[in-house]
Structures are given as C-alpha cells and as structure tokens.
C-alpha cells in the first residue's frame, strides 16, 4: 500500500485556493487510467511529478507530488482545466 504525506498547513492553503483536499488527491493514484508525467519546470533539488486521474469523488484533480523513499509527498492539487480534462479523456 502506498503511504502519502504532506504539510498540513500547505494542505489547508491548497483547499482554500483550489478546493481540493489532499485526502481526495491521494485517490487519483488508485485510478487505473491515471497518467503521471515529469514536471521538470518545478524539479529543483528533487524530481517532481504530475498525476492526473479521476478521484474517488468523481472529479479530475491534477496532483503535483514527489516520490520519497517510503512515501508519496503531495505538494499541490487542483481541478483540471478544460484543456487538461479534454486531453485526459482523449
């Protein structure tokens, strides 16, 4: 089972700004059709990744994260834009 971690203060700020809880963001990793991409523009000091997938709530969040030794660290989560949604849905 994958373990997730995040900064609680950042999670609260993220919800206020984007309306996505990090708890919901973790569920996109269990979507068999989720897609993960490298995020070189934001990979200073550690590789950052972007995962897009359908959450357990039926929404399509875009989740920025990094893989640590023993956990996935959630950095940011927001709703997909119309362009991202169209691209994901093919």
C-alpha positions as CSV (number, residue, x, y, z in Angstrom):
1,X,0.0,0.0,0.0
2,X,1.3,3.5,-0.9
3,X,1.8,5.9,2.0
4,X,1.1,9.6,1.5
5,X,2.4,12.6,3.3
6,X,2.0,16.4,3.1
7,X,2.4,19.6,5.1
8,X,-0.9,20.2,6.9
9,X,-0.6,23.9,6.7
10,X,0.0,23.7,2.9
11,X,-2.9,21.3,2.6
12,X,-5.2,23.9,4.2
13,X,-3.9,26.7,2.0
14,X,-4.4,24.4,-1.0
15,X,-8.0,23.7,-0.2
16,X,-8.8,27.4,0.2
17,X,-7.1,28.3,-3.1
18,X,-8.1,25.3,-5.2
19,X,-11.0,23.5,-3.4
20,X,-9.2,20.1,-3.4
21,X,-8.3,18.3,-0.2
22,X,-5.1,16.4,-0.2
23,X,-7.0,13.3,1.1
24,X,-9.0,13.4,-2.2
25,X,-5.8,13.9,-4.2
26,X,-4.4,10.6,-2.9
27,X,-7.3,8.7,-4.5
28,X,-6.2,9.6,-8.1
29,X,-3.2,7.2,-7.6
30,X,-5.7,4.3,-7.5
31,X,-7.4,5.3,-10.8
32,X,-6.1,2.6,-13.3
33,X,-6.4,5.3,-16.1
34,X,-4.4,7.9,-14.2
35,X,-1.4,9.4,-16.0
36,X,1.9,10.6,-14.5
37,X,4.3,13.0,-16.1
38,X,7.6,14.5,-15.1
39,X,7.5,18.2,-14.1
40,X,11.0,19.5,-15.0
41,X,10.0,23.1,-14.6
42,X,9.4,22.6,-10.9
43,X,12.1,19.9,-10.2
44,X,14.7,21.9,-8.3
45,X,16.6,19.6,-5.9
46,X,14.1,16.7,-6.3
47,X,12.1,15.3,-9.2
48,X,8.6,16.5,-9.2
49,X,5.8,14.7,-10.9
50,X,2.2,15.5,-12.0
51,X,-0.5,12.9,-11.9
52,X,-4.0,13.4,-13.4
53,X,-6.8,10.9,-12.6
54,X,-10.3,10.5,-11.5
55,X,-10.7,10.9,-7.7
56,X,-13.0,8.8,-5.5
57,X,-15.3,11.8,-5.6
58,X,-15.5,11.6,-9.4
59,X,-13.5,14.8,-10.0
60,X,-10.4,15.1,-12.1
61,X,-7.6,16.7,-10.0
62,X,-4.1,17.5,-11.2
63,X,-1.7,16.5,-8.4
64,X,1.8,17.7,-8.0
65,X,4.0,15.3,-5.9
66,X,7.4,13.9,-5.3
67,X,8.3,10.3,-4.6
68,X,10.2,9.9,-1.4
69,X,11.9,6.7,-0.1
70,X,8.8,5.5,1.7
71,X,6.0,7.8,0.7
72,X,4.5,10.0,-2.0
73,X,4.6,13.6,-0.8
74,X,1.6,15.7,-2.1
75,X,2.7,19.2,-3.0
76,X,-0.3,20.7,-4.7
77,X,-3.7,19.6,-6.0
78,X,-6.2,21.5,-8.2
79,X,-9.1,20.8,-10.5
80,X,-8.0,20.0,-14.1
81,X,-8.6,22.8,-16.6
82,X,-10.9,22.2,-19.6
83,X,-7.8,21.7,-21.8
84,X,-6.3,19.1,-19.3
85,X,-9.7,17.4,-19.0
86,X,-10.1,17.1,-22.7
87,X,-6.5,15.8,-23.1
88,X,-7.0,13.2,-20.3
89,X,-10.3,12.0,-21.7
90,X,-8.9,11.6,-25.2
